[in-house]
Amino acid sequence: IPKENLSKIKLFEVLVTDGNKLYEGREPISGYDVATFEVVPGHYYYLYDKNGVYNWRKKLPFHYTNRPEYGKNFFYVGVQRLFIYEDQAYYNGYDDSLYVPHLTPRQLALLKEGNTPLRELFPSQDDKQKNKEIDTTGFEQLSYPFWRHQGQVYHLIYKEWYDNNQHDWKSERRYVVVKGYDNASLRVVPNGFLADKDYWYGGTTRLFPSKDVELLAIYEGYEKGWGMDPAPTPNFYLFKNAQGYWLAELNGEGAMCPLTNDQANKLLNRQ
C-alpha cells in the first residue's frame, strides 16, 4: 500500500482497502468497486458494492436495479442463510439454493422476521409430494404459522434436520388442526397476535378477553448473537383491556399475570 494512502486504510477482517485498491493479505484483488465496497456485518465472505452482492468472488443472481445498501434494500438473515434484495430473495444452502425473483410485501415481512425458511414459502416438488395428504389450495394465512381453511384452523409445524446416513438435509411439514378458537371470527391483530370475538391469543395461548385491547409496550429480552445463548431472556408484552393491565411472556408454554395500575405505571415510566 503506498504511504500516501495509509490514512485511507479501511479493514474488513481478511480484506483491506486503501481507497484505490482492495487487498487480500499483500495481494491486490479485482472485480469489486473499491469506492463502495462493504462487508455484510459478521460475515467477511459476504460482500457488496454498488454493482451487486457477492459470496466471496461469486455474484449472487439478483436482478440489480439499485445500489445494494445493507439495512435499507438489502438484508441477510443468517439463521436462514437467506439474502433479500429489493423484492427478491436468494437462499444459499449447503447442497441447495433457491432464487425467487418477486415477493409480496407480506412474504418479505415474514422472511425478515427470521422464523420462516424460503423453502417453506416456495417448497420444492419433493416437499409438495410429501405433503399431498393435505390439499393446501385455498388456505388463508392468518399469522405465521397459523392458517385457516374451510372452517378449520391449522398450525403448520416445520422441521429440518441433517441426515447423517444420506449426508443431506431433510425437512418435514405437517398441518395440525387447532381447536379452541372461534374460527369464524378469528383474525390477525397487531404484532402477530390472533383474536376472536371473545379472546386475544399468543399463538395457541389464550391471553385475555378481547374487548378494548391495546398493546402498550414490548420489553425486549437479551439473546446472544445467532441464538447461541442457551438461556436467552424472553420478551415481555404489556397490554391493557377493558378489565385492566396484563403482562405476558410468550416463550415456551407462555405465562401471563394481571397488574395493578401502580405496577403498570412503573413499567411504563421505565421506558
C-alpha positions as CSV (number, residue, x, y, z in Angstrom):
1,I,0.0,0.0,0.0
2,P,1.5,3.4,-1.0
3,K,2.4,5.6,2.0
4,E,0.2,8.4,0.7
5,N,-2.8,6.1,1.1
6,L,-2.2,5.0,4.7
7,S,-4.7,7.5,6.1
8,K,-7.4,6.0,3.8
9,I,-6.9,2.4,5.0
10,K,-10.1,0.5,5.9
11,L,-10.0,-3.0,7.4
12,F,-12.6,-5.8,6.6
13,E,-11.3,-8.7,8.7
14,V,-9.4,-10.6,5.9
15,L,-9.5,-7.8,3.4
16,V,-8.2,-4.2,3.4
17,T,-8.6,-1.2,1.1
18,D,-6.6,2.0,0.8
19,G,-9.3,3.7,-1.1
20,N,-7.8,2.8,-4.5
21,K,-7.3,-0.9,-4.4
22,L,-8.6,-3.9,-2.4
23,Y,-6.1,-6.3,-0.9
24,E,-6.3,-9.9,0.4
25,G,-3.1,-10.0,2.5
26,R,-0.5,-8.4,0.4
27,E,-2.1,-9.3,-2.9
28,P,-4.4,-6.9,-4.7
29,I,-7.7,-8.3,-5.9
30,S,-10.1,-7.1,-8.6
31,G,-13.7,-7.5,-9.5
32,Y,-15.2,-5.1,-7.0
33,D,-16.0,-1.3,-6.9
34,V,-13.5,-0.2,-4.3
35,A,-15.2,3.1,-3.5
36,T,-18.5,1.5,-2.5
37,F,-17.1,-1.9,-1.2
38,E,-18.5,-3.1,2.1
39,V,-18.9,-6.4,4.0
40,V,-22.1,-7.9,5.5
41,P,-21.7,-7.4,9.3
42,G,-20.3,-10.5,10.9
43,H,-19.8,-12.4,7.6
44,Y,-16.5,-11.4,6.0
45,Y,-17.1,-13.7,3.0
46,Y,-20.4,-11.9,2.0
47,L,-19.5,-8.7,0.2
48,Y,-21.3,-6.0,-1.7
49,D,-20.7,-2.9,-3.7
50,K,-22.7,-0.6,-6.0
51,N,-22.8,-3.3,-8.6
52,G,-24.1,-6.3,-6.6
53,V,-23.8,-8.7,-3.7
54,Y,-21.2,-11.5,-3.6
55,N,-20.5,-14.7,-1.9
56,W,-16.7,-14.1,-1.9
57,R,-16.0,-14.0,-5.7
58,K,-19.4,-15.3,-6.8
59,K,-22.0,-12.6,-7.6
60,L,-25.5,-13.5,-6.3
61,P,-28.1,-13.9,-9.1
62,F,-30.3,-10.9,-8.3
63,H,-31.7,-8.6,-10.9
64,Y,-29.9,-5.4,-9.8
65,T,-31.7,-2.2,-10.4
66,N,-30.4,0.0,-7.5
67,R,-27.2,0.0,-5.5
68,P,-27.4,-2.5,-2.6
69,E,-27.5,-0.8,0.7
70,Y,-27.4,-3.0,3.8
71,G,-30.3,-2.5,6.1
72,K,-32.2,-0.5,3.5
73,N,-32.9,-2.5,0.4
74,F,-30.5,-5.4,1.2
75,F,-30.6,-7.8,4.2
76,Y,-29.0,-11.1,5.3
77,V,-30.9,-13.4,7.6
78,G,-28.1,-15.6,8.9
79,V,-30.2,-18.2,10.7
80,Q,-31.9,-19.0,7.4
81,R,-28.9,-18.4,5.1
82,L,-31.1,-16.0,3.3
83,F,-30.3,-12.9,1.2
84,I,-33.0,-10.3,0.5
85,Y,-32.5,-7.6,-2.1
86,E,-35.4,-5.2,-3.0
87,D,-38.3,-7.7,-3.5
88,Q,-36.1,-10.7,-4.4
89,A,-34.7,-13.5,-2.2
90,Y,-31.9,-15.9,-2.5
91,Y,-31.4,-18.9,-0.3
92,N,-27.9,-20.4,-0.3
93,G,-27.8,-23.8,1.4
94,Y,-25.1,-26.4,1.7
95,D,-26.4,-28.6,-1.2
96,D,-29.3,-26.4,-2.3
97,S,-30.1,-22.9,-3.5
98,L,-33.3,-21.1,-4.4
99,Y,-33.8,-17.7,-6.1
100,V,-37.2,-16.0,-6.0
101,P,-37.5,-13.0,-8.3
102,H,-40.5,-11.4,-6.8
103,L,-42.0,-11.5,-3.3
104,T,-45.2,-9.9,-1.9
105,P,-44.8,-7.4,1.0
106,R,-46.3,-10.0,3.3
107,Q,-43.8,-12.6,2.2
108,L,-40.9,-10.1,2.7
109,A,-42.1,-9.2,6.2
110,L,-42.2,-12.9,7.2
111,L,-38.7,-13.6,5.8
112,K,-37.2,-10.6,7.5
113,E,-38.5,-11.8,10.9
114,G,-36.1,-14.8,10.5
115,N,-38.5,-17.5,11.5
116,T,-39.6,-18.6,8.0
117,P,-37.3,-20.6,5.6
118,L,-37.7,-19.6,2.0
119,R,-38.3,-23.2,1.1
120,E,-41.4,-23.1,3.4
121,L,-42.9,-20.3,1.2
122,F,-41.7,-22.0,-2.0
123,P,-41.5,-25.7,-1.4
124,S,-39.8,-28.0,-3.9
125,Q,-41.8,-30.6,-5.8
126,D,-40.4,-33.2,-3.4
127,D,-41.8,-31.2,-0.4
128,K,-45.2,-30.8,-2.2
129,Q,-45.3,-34.6,-2.8
130,K,-44.7,-35.3,0.9
131,N,-47.5,-33.0,1.9
132,K,-50.0,-34.3,-0.6
133,E,-52.3,-35.7,2.1
134,I,-53.5,-32.2,2.8
135,D,-54.6,-30.0,-0.1
136,T,-53.5,-26.5,0.8
137,T,-55.2,-24.9,-2.1
138,G,-57.3,-22.0,-0.8
139,F,-55.6,-21.9,2.6
140,E,-55.7,-18.4,4.1
141,Q,-52.7,-17.4,6.1
142,L,-53.6,-15.7,9.4
143,S,-50.4,-15.1,11.4
144,Y,-47.4,-17.4,10.8
145,P,-47.6,-20.3,11.3
146,F,-51.4,-20.4,11.5
147,W,-53.7,-21.0,8.5
148,R,-57.5,-21.2,8.0
149,H,-59.4,-23.3,5.5
150,Q,-63.0,-24.4,5.3
151,G,-63.8,-23.5,8.9
152,Q,-60.7,-25.2,10.4
153,V,-57.6,-23.5,11.8
154,Y,-54.3,-25.3,11.2
155,H,-50.9,-24.9,12.8
156,L,-48.0,-25.5,10.3
157,I,-45.2,-27.5,12.0
158,Y,-41.9,-27.4,10.1
159,K,-38.9,-29.4,11.0
160,E,-35.5,-29.5,9.3
161,W,-32.5,-31.8,10.2
162,Y,-29.4,-33.3,8.7
163,D,-29.5,-37.0,7.8
164,N,-26.0,-38.3,8.6
165,N,-26.7,-41.6,6.7
166,Q,-27.7,-39.9,3.5
167,H,-25.5,-36.9,4.0
168,D,-28.3,-34.5,3.1
169,W,-30.7,-32.0,4.7
170,K,-34.2,-33.3,5.2
171,S,-37.4,-31.4,6.0
172,E,-40.9,-32.2,7.1
173,R,-44.0,-30.1,7.3
174,R,-47.4,-31.0,8.9
175,Y,-50.6,-29.1,9.2
176,V,-52.3,-29.8,12.6
177,V,-55.8,-28.8,13.3
178,V,-56.0,-26.4,16.3
179,K,-59.2,-26.2,18.4
180,G,-60.2,-23.6,21.0
181,Y,-60.7,-20.5,18.8
182,D,-64.0,-19.1,17.5
183,N,-62.8,-19.9,14.0
184,A,-65.4,-17.7,12.2
185,S,-64.3,-14.5,13.9
186,L,-60.6,-15.3,14.3
187,R,-58.4,-12.5,12.8
188,V,-54.9,-11.2,12.9
189,V,-54.2,-8.2,15.2
190,P,-51.0,-6.1,15.6
191,N,-47.6,-7.7,16.2
192,G,-48.7,-11.2,15.0
193,F,-51.3,-11.9,17.7
194,L,-54.6,-13.5,17.0
195,A,-58.0,-12.5,18.3
196,D,-61.6,-13.8,18.0
197,K,-64.8,-12.3,19.3
198,D,-64.0,-13.4,22.8
199,Y,-60.2,-13.5,23.4
200,W,-56.8,-12.5,22.3
201,Y,-54.2,-15.3,21.7
202,G,-50.4,-15.6,21.5
203,G,-50.3,-18.5,19.1
204,T,-52.3,-21.2,20.9
205,T,-52.0,-19.5,24.3
206,R,-55.3,-17.8,25.4
207,L,-54.4,-14.4,26.9
208,F,-57.4,-12.2,28.0
209,P,-60.9,-11.0,26.8
210,S,-60.7,-9.1,23.5
211,K,-62.7,-6.0,24.5
212,D,-60.8,-2.7,24.1
213,V,-57.3,-4.3,23.9
214,E,-54.2,-2.1,23.5
215,L,-50.6,-3.3,23.3
216,L,-48.8,-0.6,25.3
217,A,-45.1,-1.7,25.3
218,I,-42.7,-4.5,24.4
219,Y,-39.8,-5.2,26.7
220,E,-37.2,-6.9,24.6
221,G,-35.1,-9.6,26.2
222,Y,-31.4,-10.3,25.6
223,E,-30.3,-13.0,23.2
224,K,-26.7,-13.7,22.3
225,G,-25.8,-13.4,18.7
226,W,-27.2,-16.0,16.3
227,G,-29.3,-17.6,19.0
228,M,-26.3,-19.3,20.7
229,D,-27.3,-18.3,24.2
230,P,-28.7,-21.5,25.9
231,A,-30.9,-19.4,28.2
232,P,-31.9,-16.1,26.5
233,T,-34.1,-13.6,28.3
234,P,-37.6,-13.6,26.8
235,N,-39.6,-10.7,25.6
236,F,-42.5,-9.3,27.8
237,Y,-45.6,-7.6,26.5
238,L,-47.7,-5.1,28.4
239,F,-51.3,-5.0,27.4
240,K,-54.4,-3.1,28.6
241,N,-58.0,-4.1,28.0
242,A,-61.4,-3.4,29.5
243,Q,-60.5,-5.3,32.6
244,G,-57.1,-3.7,33.3
245,Y,-53.4,-4.3,32.7
246,W,-51.7,-7.6,31.7
247,L,-48.0,-8.6,31.5
248,A,-47.4,-11.6,29.2
249,E,-44.3,-13.7,28.4
250,L,-44.9,-15.9,25.4
251,N,-41.8,-18.0,25.0
252,G,-42.3,-21.8,25.5
253,E,-45.6,-22.5,27.1
254,G,-46.1,-18.8,27.9
255,A,-47.1,-17.1,31.1
256,M,-49.3,-14.1,31.9
257,C,-50.3,-12.1,35.0
258,P,-52.6,-9.2,35.8
259,L,-51.0,-5.9,37.0
260,T,-52.3,-3.2,39.2
261,N,-52.4,0.4,37.9
262,D,-49.4,1.2,40.0
263,Q,-47.4,-1.7,38.7
264,A,-48.3,-0.9,35.1
265,N,-47.4,2.8,35.6
266,K,-44.0,1.9,37.0
267,L,-43.2,-0.3,33.9
268,L,-44.4,2.5,31.5
269,N,-42.3,5.1,33.3
270,R,-39.2,2.9,32.8
271,Q,-39.3,3.3,29.0
